[in-house]
């Protein structure tokens, strides 16, 4: 997934048209690029700017691991 994502990011930064299409229809572009998406999941895309950053609060599965375990697992993957 990382290689697909890195490739897509490079394409997005290199093509304003693709970036605009991705922001409007991210699931469509992800599927076109071979990145599978689970059924029934809505995808939204936001772009950071020089003065605006977005923070996503991840979904925690109420029937999965404890919230603490899920947060620790996800926190180890955060890149800033």
N, CA, C and O atoms as a printed pandas DataFrame, in Angstrom:
     atom_number atom_name residue_name chain_id  residue_number  x_coord  y_coord  z_coord
0              1         N          UNK        A               1    0.828   -1.193    0.000
1              2        CA          UNK        A               1    0.000    0.000    0.000
2              3         C          UNK        A               1    0.872    1.256    0.000
3              4         O          UNK        A               1    0.542    2.237   -0.666
4              5         N          UNK        A               2    1.978    1.232    0.740
5              6        CA          UNK        A               2    2.834    2.408    0.817
6              7         C          UNK        A               2    3.352    2.810   -0.560
7              8         O          UNK        A               2    3.365    3.994   -0.894
8              9         N          UNK        A               3    3.782    1.827   -1.367
9             10        CA          UNK        A               3    4.296    2.146   -2.703
10            11         C          UNK        A               3    3.211    2.757   -3.571
11            12         O          UNK        A               3    3.461    3.730   -4.283
12            13         N          UNK        A               4    1.989    2.188   -3.518
13            14        CA          UNK        A               4    0.867    2.756   -4.274
14            15         C          UNK        A               4    0.606    4.193   -3.825
15            16         O          UNK        A               4    0.405    5.091   -4.642
16            17         N          UNK        A               5    0.613    4.385   -2.512
17            18        CA          UNK        A               5    0.314    5.708   -1.967
18            19         C          UNK        A               5    1.392    6.717   -2.358
19            20         O          UNK        A               5    1.070    7.834   -2.765
20            21         N          UNK        A               6    2.648    6.347   -2.242
21            22        CA          UNK        A               6    3.741    7.252   -2.605
22            23         C          UNK        A               6    3.688    7.613   -4.086
23            24         O          UNK        A               6    3.906    8.765   -4.463
24            25         N          UNK        A               7    3.398    6.620   -4.920
25            26        CA          UNK        A               7    3.274    6.862   -6.357
26            27         C          UNK        A               7    2.121    7.812   -6.635
27            28         O          UNK        A               7    2.256    8.746   -7.426
28            29         N          UNK        A               8    0.979    7.572   -5.982
29            30        CA          UNK        A               8   -0.184    8.437   -6.179
30            31         C          UNK        A               8    0.115    9.861   -5.723
31            32         O          UNK        A               8   -0.241   10.815   -6.416
32            33         N          UNK        A               9    0.760   10.021   -4.577
33            34        CA          UNK        A               9    1.089   11.370   -4.100
34            35         C          UNK        A               9    1.963   12.107   -5.102
35            36         O          UNK        A               9    1.737   13.285   -5.375
36            37         N          UNK        A              10    2.959   11.420   -5.652
37            38        CA          UNK        A              10    3.823   12.052   -6.653
38            39         C          UNK        A              10    3.009   12.481   -7.867
39            40         O          UNK        A              10    3.223   13.564   -8.411
40            41         N          UNK        A              11    2.072   11.630   -8.295
41            42        CA          UNK        A              11    1.223   11.983   -9.435
42            43         C          UNK        A              11    0.318   13.164   -9.102
43            44         O          UNK        A              11    0.128   14.053   -9.932
44            45         N          UNK        A              12   -0.239   13.180   -7.898
45            46        CA          UNK        A              12   -1.130   14.277   -7.499
46            47         C          UNK        A              12   -0.387   15.612   -7.493
47            48         O          UNK        A              12   -0.897   16.614   -7.996
48            49         N          UNK        A              13    0.816   15.622   -6.924
49            50        CA          UNK        A              13    1.592   16.865   -6.878
50            51         C          UNK        A              13    2.046   17.311   -8.259
51            52         O          UNK        A              13    2.265   18.499   -8.496
52            53         N          UNK        A              14    2.185   16.355   -9.168
53            54        CA          UNK        A              14    2.632   16.690  -10.517
54            55         C          UNK        A              14    1.520   17.063  -11.478
55            56         O          UNK        A              14    1.786   17.547  -12.578
56            57         N          UNK        A              15    0.273   16.841  -11.074
57            58        CA          UNK        A              15   -0.843   17.099  -11.978
58            59         C          UNK        A              15   -1.986   17.802  -11.247
59            60         O          UNK        A              15   -2.744   17.157  -10.523
60            61         N          UNK        A              16   -2.115   19.116  -11.429
61            62        CA          UNK        A              16   -3.225   19.831  -10.789
62            63         C          UNK        A              16   -4.591   19.268  -11.180
63            64         O          UNK        A              16   -5.512   19.263  -10.363
64            65         N          UNK        A              17   -4.731   18.792  -12.424
65            66        CA          UNK        A              17   -6.012   18.216  -12.843
66            67         C          UNK        A              17   -6.335   16.949  -12.050
67            68         O          UNK        A              17   -7.460   16.759  -11.588
68            69         N          UNK        A              18   -5.324   16.084  -11.903
69            70        CA          UNK        A              18   -5.533   14.861  -11.134
70            71         C          UNK        A              18   -5.813   15.200   -9.670
71            72         O          UNK        A              18   -6.676   14.579   -9.049
72            73         N          UNK        A              19   -5.100   16.171   -9.115
73            74        CA          UNK        A              19   -5.322   16.582   -7.728
74            75         C          UNK        A              19   -6.764   17.056   -7.546
75            76         O          UNK        A              19   -7.430   16.672   -6.584
76            77         N          UNK        A              20   -7.238   17.879   -8.456
77            78        CA          UNK        A              20   -8.621   18.371   -8.353
78            79         C          UNK        A              20   -9.628   17.234   -8.452
79            80         O          UNK        A              20  -10.621   17.216   -7.725
80            81         N          UNK        A              21   -9.377   16.285   -9.351
81            82        CA          UNK        A              21  -10.270   15.147   -9.497
82            83         C          UNK        A              21  -10.240   14.263   -8.256
83            84         O          UNK        A              21  -11.270   13.751   -7.819
84            85         N          UNK        A              22   -9.034   14.088   -7.690
85            86        CA          UNK        A              22   -8.902   13.293   -6.469
86            87         C          UNK        A              22   -9.655   13.937   -5.310
87            88         O          UNK        A              22  -10.335   13.248   -4.550
88            89         N          UNK        A              23   -9.536   15.243   -5.175
89            90        CA          UNK        A              23  -10.237   15.933   -4.088
90            91         C          UNK        A              23  -11.755   15.834   -4.250
91            92         O          UNK        A              23  -12.484   15.784   -3.260
92            93         N          UNK        A              24  -12.224   15.807   -5.486
93            94        CA          UNK        A              24  -13.662   15.720   -5.745
94            95         C          UNK        A              24  -14.178   14.280   -5.686
95            96         O          UNK        A              24  -15.293   14.039   -5.224
96            97         N          UNK        A              25  -13.371   13.324   -6.152
97            98        CA          UNK        A              25  -13.811   11.923   -6.262
98            99         C          UNK        A              25  -12.678   10.978   -5.866
99           100         O          UNK        A              25  -12.166   10.244   -6.712
100          101         N          UNK        A              26  -12.280   10.984   -4.597
101          102        CA          UNK        A              26  -11.100   10.206   -4.200
102          103         C          UNK        A              26  -11.242    8.700   -4.415
103          104         O          UNK        A              26  -10.286    8.057   -4.850
104          105         N          UNK        A              27  -12.396    8.127   -4.126
105          106        CA          UNK        A              27  -12.557    6.677   -4.273
106          107         C          UNK        A              27  -12.363    6.252   -5.725
107          108         O          UNK        A              27  -11.741    5.227   -6.002
108          109         N          UNK        A              28  -12.893    7.036   -6.637
109          110        CA          UNK        A              28  -12.765    6.738   -8.061
110          111         C          UNK        A              28  -11.297    6.710   -8.475
111          112         O          UNK        A              28  -10.857    5.786   -9.160
112          113         N          UNK        A              29  -10.550    7.714   -8.063
113          114        CA          UNK        A              29   -9.127    7.791   -8.427
114          115         C          UNK        A              29   -8.341    6.661   -7.758
115          116         O          UNK        A              29   -7.474    6.055   -8.389
116          117         N          UNK        A              30   -8.633    6.373   -6.499
117          118        CA          UNK        A              30   -7.924    5.291   -5.808
118          119         C          UNK        A              30   -8.136    3.966   -6.527
119          120         O          UNK        A              30   -7.185    3.213   -6.734
120          121         N          UNK        A              31   -9.373    3.678   -6.906
121          122        CA          UNK        A              31   -9.647    2.428   -7.620
122          123         C          UNK        A              31   -8.915    2.389   -8.967
123          124         O          UNK        A              31   -8.363    1.360   -9.354
124          125         N          UNK        A              32   -8.920    3.529   -9.674
125          126        CA          UNK        A              32   -8.207    3.591  -10.959
126          127         C          UNK        A              32   -6.723    3.283  -10.795
127          128         O          UNK        A              32   -6.096    2.713  -11.688
128          129         N          UNK        A              33   -6.175    3.661   -9.661
129          130        CA          UNK        A              33   -4.740    3.474   -9.406
130          131         C          UNK        A              33   -4.429    2.124   -8.777
131          132         O          UNK        A              33   -3.291    1.856   -8.390
132          133         N          UNK        A              34   -5.455    1.270   -8.677
133          134        CA          UNK        A              34   -5.222   -0.077   -8.159
134          135         C          UNK        A              34   -5.192   -0.187   -6.654
135          136         O          UNK        A              34   -4.679   -1.170   -6.120
136          137         N          UNK        A              35   -5.728    0.794   -5.960
137          138        CA          UNK        A              35   -5.775    0.758   -4.500
138          139         C          UNK        A              35   -7.172    0.289   -4.104
139          140         O          UNK        A              35   -8.145    1.020   -4.286
140          141         N          UNK        A              36   -7.279   -0.930   -3.563
141          142        CA          UNK        A              36   -8.596   -1.477   -3.235
142          143         C          UNK        A              36   -9.226   -0.761   -2.037
143          144         O          UNK        A              36   -8.536   -0.321   -1.117
144          145         N          UNK        A              37  -10.542   -0.660   -2.079
145          146        CA          UNK        A              37  -11.296   -0.047   -0.987
146          147         C          UNK        A              37  -12.359   -1.025   -0.514
147          148         O          UNK        A              37  -12.977   -1.714   -1.326
148          149         N          UNK        A              38  -12.576   -1.089    0.790
149          150        CA          UNK        A              38  -13.633   -1.959    1.290
150          151         C          UNK        A              38  -15.000   -1.462    0.819
151          152         O          UNK        A              38  -15.215   -0.259    0.672
152          153         N          UNK        A              39  -15.912   -2.392    0.585
153          154        CA          UNK        A              39  -17.274   -2.026    0.203
154          155         C          UNK        A              39  -17.923   -1.249    1.339
155          156         O          UNK        A              39  -17.680   -1.528    2.513
156          157         N          UNK        A              40  -18.744   -0.278    0.984
157          158        CA          UNK        A              40  -19.514    0.466    1.970
158          159         C          UNK        A              40  -18.745    1.546    2.704
159          160         O          UNK        A              40  -19.266    2.132    3.653
160          161         N          UNK        A              41  -17.514    1.824    2.286
161          162        CA          UNK        A              41  -16.696    2.854    2.933
162          163         C          UNK        A              41  -16.693    4.099    2.066
163          164         O          UNK        A              41  -16.403    4.030    0.871
164          165         N          UNK        A              42  -17.015    5.238    2.667
165          166        CA          UNK        A              42  -16.955    6.520    1.966
166          167         C          UNK        A              42  -15.570    7.122    2.187
167          168         O          UNK        A              42  -15.052    7.110    3.304
168          169         N          UNK        A              43  -14.989    7.636    1.142
169          170        CA          UNK        A              43  -13.663    8.244    1.221
170          171         C          UNK        A              43  -13.789    9.741    0.988
171          172         O          UNK        A              43  -14.438   10.174    0.036
172          173         N          UNK        A              44  -13.171   10.526    1.853
173          174        CA          UNK        A              44  -13.116   11.980    1.677
174          175         C          UNK        A              44  -11.649   12.378    1.633
175          176         O          UNK        A              44  -10.828   11.827    2.366
176          177         N          UNK        A              45  -11.325   13.325    0.780
177          178        CA          UNK        A              45   -9.943   13.785    0.651
178          179         C          UNK        A              45   -9.871   15.275    0.972
179          180         O          UNK        A              45  -10.716   16.060    0.544
180          181         N          UNK        A              46   -8.860   15.641    1.722
181          182        CA          UNK        A              46   -8.577   17.030    2.058
182          183         C          UNK        A              46   -7.114   17.296    1.737
183          184         O          UNK        A              46   -6.286   16.388    1.806
184          185         N          UNK        A              47   -6.801   18.510    1.394
185          186        CA          UNK        A              47   -5.406   18.863    1.112
186          187         C          UNK        A              47   -4.937   19.907    2.121
187          188         O          UNK        A              47   -5.576   20.945    2.298
188          189         N          UNK        A              48   -3.825   19.625    2.774
189          190        CA          UNK        A              48   -3.226   20.615    3.658
190          191         C          UNK        A              48   -2.689   21.768    2.821
191          192         O          UNK        A              48   -2.393   21.609    1.637
192          193         N          UNK        A              49   -2.571   22.918    3.448
193          194        CA          UNK        A              49   -1.966   24.081    2.805
194          195         C          UNK        A              49   -0.811   24.562    3.683
195          196         O          UNK        A              49   -0.520   23.957    4.715
196          197         N          UNK        A              50   -0.168   25.625    3.282
197          198        CA          UNK        A              50    0.935   26.160    4.077
198          199         C          UNK        A              50    0.473   26.606    5.461
199          200         O          UNK        A              50    1.248   26.580    6.418
200          201         N          UNK        A              51   -0.790   27.016    5.565
201          202        CA          UNK        A              51   -1.267   27.526    6.852
202          203         C          UNK        A              51   -2.389   26.703    7.488
203          204         O          UNK        A              51   -2.863   27.046    8.571
204          205         N          UNK        A              52   -2.817   25.629    6.835
205          206        CA          UNK        A              52   -3.900   24.800    7.380
206          207         C          UNK        A              52   -3.484   23.335    7.365
207          208         O          UNK        A              52   -3.058   22.807    6.338
208          209         N          UNK        A              53   -3.612   22.696    8.502
209          210        CA          UNK        A              53   -3.356   21.260    8.623
210          211         C          UNK        A              53   -4.636   20.604    9.118
211          212         O          UNK        A              53   -5.410   21.215    9.855
212          213         N          UNK        A              54   -4.854   19.360    8.712
213          214        CA          UNK        A              54   -6.028   18.619    9.119
214          215         C          UNK        A              54   -5.629   17.513   10.091
215          216         O          UNK        A              54   -4.582   16.885    9.936
216          217         N          UNK        A              55   -6.460   17.286   11.075
217          218        CA          UNK        A              55   -6.261   16.202   12.026
218          219         C          UNK        A              55   -7.449   15.269   11.881
219          220         O          UNK        A              55   -8.600   15.700   11.956
220          221         N          UNK        A              56   -7.170   13.991   11.672
221          222        CA          UNK        A              56   -8.230   12.997   11.536
222          223         C          UNK        A              56   -8.263   12.173   12.815
223          224         O          UNK        A              56   -7.249   11.619   13.240
224          225         N          UNK        A              57   -9.424   12.104   13.411
225          226        CA          UNK        A              57   -9.609   11.268   14.590
226          227         C          UNK        A              57  -10.079    9.913   14.067
227          228         O          UNK        A              57  -11.188    9.809   13.542
228          229         N          UNK        A              58   -9.258    8.877   14.202
229          230        CA          UNK        A              58   -9.600    7.590   13.598
230          231         C          UNK        A              58  -10.788    6.924   14.284
231          232         O          UNK        A              58  -11.050    7.128   15.469
232          233         N          UNK        A              59  -11.490    6.124   13.496
233          234        CA          UNK        A              59  -12.588    5.319   14.003
234          235         C          UNK        A              59  -12.004    4.209   14.866
235          236         O          UNK        A              59  -11.022    3.572   14.485
236          237         N          UNK        A              60  -12.603    3.980   16.018
237          238        CA          UNK        A              60  -12.201    2.859   16.865
238          239         C          UNK        A              60  -13.331    1.849   16.878
239          240         O          UNK        A              60  -14.485    2.195   17.135
240          241         N          UNK        A              61  -12.997    0.610   16.603
241          242        CA          UNK        A              61  -13.981   -0.467   16.568
242          243         C          UNK        A              61  -14.441   -0.777   17.985
243          244         O          UNK        A              61  -13.641   -1.236   18.800
244          245         N          UNK        A              62  -15.715   -0.537   18.299
245          246        CA          UNK        A              62  -16.179   -0.761   19.674
246          247         C          UNK        A              62  -16.131   -2.230   20.091
247          248         O          UNK        A              62  -16.174   -2.530   21.284
248          249         N          UNK        A              63  -16.043   -3.146   19.131
249          250        CA          UNK        A              63  -16.006   -4.565   19.467
250          251         C          UNK        A              63  -14.632   -5.176   19.249
251          252         O          UNK        A              63  -14.464   -6.389   19.377
252          253         N          UNK        A              64  -13.655   -4.350   18.922
253          254        CA          UNK        A              64  -12.299   -4.853   18.682
254          255         C          UNK        A              64  -11.461   -4.765   19.945
255          256         O          UNK        A              64  -11.944   -4.968   21.058
256          257         N          UNK        A              65  -10.196   -4.457   19.736
257          258        CA          UNK        A              65   -9.278   -4.282   20.868
258          259         C          UNK        A              65   -9.785   -3.139   21.739
259          260         O          UNK        A              65  -10.701   -2.411   21.357
260          261         N          UNK        A              66   -9.186   -2.993   22.899
261          262        CA          UNK        A              66   -9.565   -1.862   23.742
262          263         C          UNK        A              66   -9.163   -0.570   23.047
263          264         O          UNK        A              66   -8.295   -0.574   22.175
264          265         N          UNK        A              67   -9.787    0.528   23.429
265          266        CA          UNK        A              67   -9.472    1.828   22.827
266          267         C          UNK        A              67   -7.990    2.136   22.989
267          268         O          UNK        A              67   -7.360    2.643   22.061
268          269         N          UNK        A              68   -7.437    1.842   24.137
269          270        CA          UNK        A              68   -6.017    2.128   24.380
270          271         C          UNK        A              68   -5.135    1.351   23.416
271          272         O          UNK        A              68   -4.187    1.909   22.862
272          273         N          UNK        A              69   -5.431    0.064   23.204
273          274        CA          UNK        A              69   -4.633   -0.748   22.277
274          275         C          UNK        A              69   -4.757   -0.217   20.851
275          276         O          UNK        A              69   -3.769   -0.145   20.121
276          277         N          UNK        A              70   -5.980    0.155   20.460
277          278        CA          UNK        A              70   -6.179    0.678   19.110
278          279         C          UNK        A              70   -5.442    2.002   18.922
279          280         O          UNK        A              70   -4.829    2.230   17.879
280          281         N          UNK        A              71   -5.499    2.862   19.915
281          282        CA          UNK        A              71   -4.830    4.165   19.823
282          283         C          UNK        A              71   -3.319    3.973   19.739
283          284         O          UNK        A              71   -2.654    4.632   18.940
284          285         N          UNK        A              72   -2.776    3.078   20.554
285          286        CA          UNK        A              72   -1.332    2.830   20.519
286          287         C          UNK        A              72   -0.901    2.288   19.163
287          288         O          UNK        A              72    0.142    2.689   18.645
288          289         N          UNK        A              73   -1.682    1.386   18.580
289          290        CA          UNK        A              73   -1.362    0.814   17.275
290          291         C          UNK        A              73   -1.379    1.895   16.207
291          292         O          UNK        A              73   -0.464    1.973   15.387
292          293         N          UNK        A              74   -2.418    2.734   16.211
293          294        CA          UNK        A              74   -2.548    3.769   15.195
294          295         C          UNK        A              74   -1.536    4.896   15.410
295          296         O          UNK        A              74   -1.023    5.458   14.442
296          297         N          UNK        A              75   -1.247    5.227   16.654
297          298        CA          UNK        A              75   -0.311    6.309   16.934
298          299         C          UNK        A              75    1.075    6.002   16.413
299          300         O          UNK        A              75    1.818    6.909   16.038
300          301         N          UNK        A              76    1.427    4.730   16.387
301          302        CA          UNK        A              76    2.760    4.360   15.902
302          303         C          UNK        A              76    2.883    4.566   14.397
303          304         O          UNK        A              76    3.989    4.537   13.856
304          305         N          UNK        A              77    1.740    4.776   13.706
305          306        CA          UNK        A              77    1.756    4.951   12.257
306          307         C          UNK        A              77    1.585    6.406   11.845
307          308         O          UNK        A              77    1.592    6.708   10.651
308          309         N          UNK        A              78    1.434    7.306   12.793
309          310        CA          UNK        A              78    1.205    8.718   12.468
310          311         C          UNK        A              78    2.483    9.348   11.942
311          312         O          UNK        A              78    3.559    9.184   12.517
312          313         N          UNK        A              79    2.344   10.069   10.841
313          314        CA          UNK        A              79    3.467   10.786   10.247
314          315         C          UNK        A              79    3.104   12.261   10.225
315          316         O          UNK        A              79    2.028   12.624    9.750
316          317         N          UNK        A              80    3.967   13.104   10.723
317          318        CA          UNK        A              80    3.699   14.545   10.711
318          319         C          UNK        A              80    4.765   15.253    9.942
319          320         O          UNK        A              80    4.724   16.477    9.813
